Amino acid sequence: MSRLQTPIRKNDNVVVITGRDRGKRGRVLRVLPDKNRLVVEGVNFVKRHTKPNPSQNVKGGIVEREASMHASNVQLVCPECGAPTRVGRRVLGDGRKVRICRKCEGVVDK
């Protein structure tokens, strides 16, 4: 399986554009590039039934946590204009490759 290159990275702010959490905004906690999936803070909660494990101090019960979602279901939020946008790439004068906002042409990378 080929490794897909997603323009979204860890700690980016994104907005969910489809699914039951459509419209929610959150920060990317993890990127899983092999599966083209992301874990977004406060979005796509699932219930997990855990077994108690006294040796590791794990309590049993039902735990809610964020599950991964496909990268195509989110859009990056531009830090300059604050709008959900597609991501472009540009080479600056000093040779750095940066991600840019397609709406305001602002640089997304710090």
N, C-alpha and C positions, 0 to 999 in steps of 0.2 A: 504494500500500500504506500502510495506516495505521500509525502508530508506536505500538507497544505499550509501556505503562509497566510495567516490572518493578520490584518493591519491593527488589530486590537491587542494591547499588552496589559500586563499586570498593573493595577492601580489606576487604569483609565476609568473615567466616568462614562457610563453607557446608559441608554434608554432601551427598554424592551419594546419591540415594534409589533410582535405578534404573540399569540398564546394567551393563557389565562391571566398573566401578569402584565398585559400590554399597558404601556404608559408609565410603568414604574422605572425609577432611576436608581442606579446603584454603582458601586465601585467593583471592579474586577478583582476577585481574590486569587483565582488560579486560572491559568491557561493550559489546556491540554491539546497541544498542536497535533499530536498523532491522530486524534479523533475529531479535530476541528471543533472543540467544545470549550466552554467557559463556565466558571463558577462566579456568580454575581452576588454581592452582599445584599441580603434582604429580599431575594427573588427566588422563585421556584422551590419553595419549601416542600419537603417530603417527610413522612413519618417513618422512622426506622425502629423496629422492635429489637431491643438489645437484651442479651442474656447477662445476668450479673456475673462478674468475675472478681471475687474478693482479692485475689493475688495482685491485680492491677488497679484496685480501687475503682472499678467500674460498677456503677449502680445499674440494675436492670430496669426495664420499663420502656415506654415509648418516647423516643427522642426526635425532635424536629430539627432538621438542618437543611442547608442549601444543597440542591443537587445541581449537576452540570446541565447546561443547555447549549444547543447548537449555536455557533457563532453567527449564523445568518439571521438569527432571531433578535439580534441587538444592533444598534447603531451607536457609533461614537458620538459623544457630546463635545462640541468644540469648546475649549476653555476660554476663547476670546469672545465669540458671539453667543455662546450658550445654547446653540441649536443643534439638534441631531443632524449629522452630516455624513456623507461618504468621505472616504479618505483618499488623498492623492499623495504622490511622492515628488520631491524636488531636491535637486542638488544645489546647495548654497555656494556662494562665492569662495568660501574657505574649504570646500570639498566635502562638507558633511551632507549626508543624506537625511532628510527630515520628512515627517508626515505633515501634510497640509490639509486644511479644511477646504472642501470644494465650494462652500458657500461664500466665505469671507476671505479666502486665500490666506488665512492666518496660519502660523506655525503651531502644530499641536505639541510637538516635542519641546521640552524645556531646553 
